[in-house]
Amino acid sequence: MSKHENKNNSVTEELLSEMHRNVTMGSESLSTVTPKIKDKFLLSNVTSQLEKYAEFTNKTESLMEKHSIKAKQPSLMKKLMTRGGIILNTAVDSSESHIAEMIERGTKLGAKQLEHKLCEFETKGAERDAVELCKSIVDFERTESDKMKDYM
């Protein structure tokens, strides 16, 4: 493997790892809040998001396998802190508008962080398949974030 190919693989690995972290945490967060949702329309929307996150997780893991990259799970501490924050937040206010606001904020933050990484790694030569999938995830998260405003 040439130095250039090795650099591209490393950049692609970083981008795919970030994408995997993003979709895994998005799914984890939505799964934590789902039992608190009473509104059938919001629940339907969140269920649809979960299905799309599962699809993105599978696509990301397939690309990781294609590029011989091992998927790393988010740390247990990060998962517990996220789950604990959601549980505490919904214990204080479990209204549909508050839950929608939490989802909107979290999804928007995920899109913003992933877009930042995309800009960084695309200019460094990340593989096109990873870049295209990352753009799809960012677009999805921006769209879903906007949809939550209907419930706020």
N, C-alpha and C positions, 0 to 999 in steps of 0.2 A: 504494500500500500504506500503510495507516495505521501509526502508531507502535506500536500494540498488536500488529498482525499481524507487523510487522517484528521486534518483541521475541520473539514466539512462534516465528517462523521461526529466529531466532538460537539460542534455547534448544533447539529441536528439532534444529537442526544440530549443536549441541554434544553432545546426547544420542546422536544417530545416529552421530556420529563416534566417540564413546566405545564404542558398541556394536560398530561396525565394527572398531575396534582390538582389542577384546576377542575377538571371534570369529576374527579373522585370527591373532592371537597364539596363541590356543588351538589352532587348527588347525596352525599352524606348529610349536608345541611338541610336539604329539602326533605329527606327521609325523617329527620329529627322533628321537623315542624309539622309534617303531614297529619299526625294524629290530633293536633290541636285545631285543625281546620274544620269548620262546621258548614260553611257555605259551599253548596254543591258545584257552583261554577268555578270558584277559586280552587276547590279540590280537583276538579277536572283539569284545570289549567296546570296545576302543580304536578298532577299525575302524568300529564303529557310531557312536561319538562323532564321529569324523572326518566321517562322512556327515551327521550332524546339524549339525555346525559348518558344513559346506558349504551346507546348507539355510538356516541362519541367515545366512550371508554373503550368499547370494542374496536373501533377504528384506530384509536391511538395505540392500543396494545398490539394490533396487527402490524402497524407501521413500526413499532418498537421491535417486534419480532423480526420483521423484514430487514431492519438495520442492525440486528443482533444486539439490541439494547434491553437490559433487564429493567422491568418496571419496578420503581420504588414506591412503596405505600407512604402516604403522609405519616408523620410520626404520631405515635399514640398520644403524646402530650397535646399536639395540635388538634387532633380529633376530639379529645376530651375537653379541651378549652372551648372549641367551637360548639360542641354539643351542650356543654354547661352554660355557655353564654346564651344559647337559644332557649334552653329550658328556663333559665332565670328571667330572660326577657319576656317570654310568654307567660310566666307565672305572674309577673307584674301587670301585663296587659295582653290578654289573649284575643282581643277583638280582631276581626277580619282585616280591618284597615291597618292595624299595627303589624299583623303577620305579613300582609302584602308589602308594607313599608320595609320590613326586615328583609324580605326576599328581594325586593327592588334594590335596596342598598347593597346587599351581598352579591347579587348578580352583576350589578354595575361595577362594583369593585373588582370582581373576578375578571370581567371583560377588560377593564382598564389595565390591570396588572398584566394580563395575557397579551394585550395589544402592545404594551411597552416592551415585553420580551420579544414579541414578534418583530417589532421594528429593529431591535438590537440584533437579533439572530439572523434576520433576513439579509441585512447588509453584510453580515459576516459569512454568508454563503450557506445557510441551512438548505437542505434538500427541498426541492419544489413540492413534493408530496406532503411533507410536514408543514410547509408554509401554507399551502392551500387548505389543509385540514384546520390549521390554527385560525385562519381567516374565517372559516365556516363557524368555528366555535365562538369566536368573538362576535360575529354577526348574530348568531343565535342568542347569545347572552344579552346583547344590546336590545334585540327585539323582545325578549322575555322580560327584561327589566322595564321596558316601556309598557308592556301589557299589564304589569302590576299596578300601574298608576290608575287603571280603571277601578281598582278595588280600594283605593286609598281615599 
